[in-house]
Amino acid sequence: MPYRIPLGPYHPSLDEPYKTTLRCKGEKIEAVDIDIGFNFRGVELLAQRRNYIQNLALVERVCGICSCVHTLTYVMAVECIAGIEVPPRAQHIRLVVAELERVHSHLLWAGIAAEEIGFQTLFMEVFALRERVMDLLESISGNRVNYAMNRIGGTNRDISDPSSLLSAVRETRAGLEKEVVPVFLHDRTIRARTEGVGILTRKDALQYGVVGPVARASGIAADTRADLPYLVYGELGFRIVTASEGDVRSRIVVRALEVLESARLIEEALKKMPGGPIAIPTRYPYVPAGEAAARAEGPRGEVFYYVGSDGSDTPARVKIRTPTFVNIPAVRAMSIGQDLADMPLIQAALDPCYSCTDR
């Protein structure tokens, strides 16, 4: 006889509140109900009560891990309405910080995945490298988490010594290539624990409209950096990483290889960084009446911002769509027919952020 098991809203595999109710027959999952909304903060409403500059601090806190991509997407939408052209040097700096943030996020996820699998040694190696990346972000911005780098029309800080940062990035990349990526790609323990688990077929991925590494692990070559190029991605020969099996292992492979691609992009951006200003002259540009939407590729997938302006110093409307909001429903397709014991790993492989979802 089928029975129901509630997981959450608080449970060991996730630190954020999120609930799934599983209907099982024996050890096999037959149905999944998903509940969110335990962490609602009203960020969009708050954004419509603060001016454009104050909102930078607000949207940066939609997600602690992906703070840069939220301010980046927000300012891109505002700059579109105001007709602001961002200086080339600022675009390179924005790319460097965005890709360092992606590396940090993927390494954080990889460490948690290693912990879920029970691979403690790998967890320690991954988090040691993650510390190096956070040190690099701190050297640029002064902060390890919320970087406060983006402003309307450019960046708040310059990268004063690109050559020194370049050598540090190369050293970190060497550590990734030697110590972390080969283990995730070839270790028998990881393969045995993740292969064939939580499969999301290409057909289901398209039907659910998933984004980011989840989509690319199911063979969908979709990435905002290539599909709707922004900053200077088009100049650096950006390459999309995909896999075809759609299981937890494929999601691991995609993220592992994306870390190396991000490191390469950072190196290219630092080597080709032009001179010139890092922002337009005024910190408080006028934003006329109008509307714009902007998209950027966060570590978890496409981040979408809509900003509507009525000509005042406060946005008339701010709409935010995060990648986890799009990806959550696909947990149903990943879980049905799977073993109950695999549910924590399946959910972790999504790399969910429920504070983003409940913004």
Helices and strands as residue ranges (DSSP letters): E 3-7, E 19-25, E 28-35, H 43-47, H 54-59, H 67-82, H 88-117, H 120-141, E 150-151, E 154-155, H 162-175, I 176-180, H 181-186, H 188-194, H 202-208, H 212-216, H 224-227, G 233-235, H 248-271, E 290-298, E 301-309, E 317-321, H 323-327, G 328-330, H 331-335, G 340-342, H 343-349, H 354-357
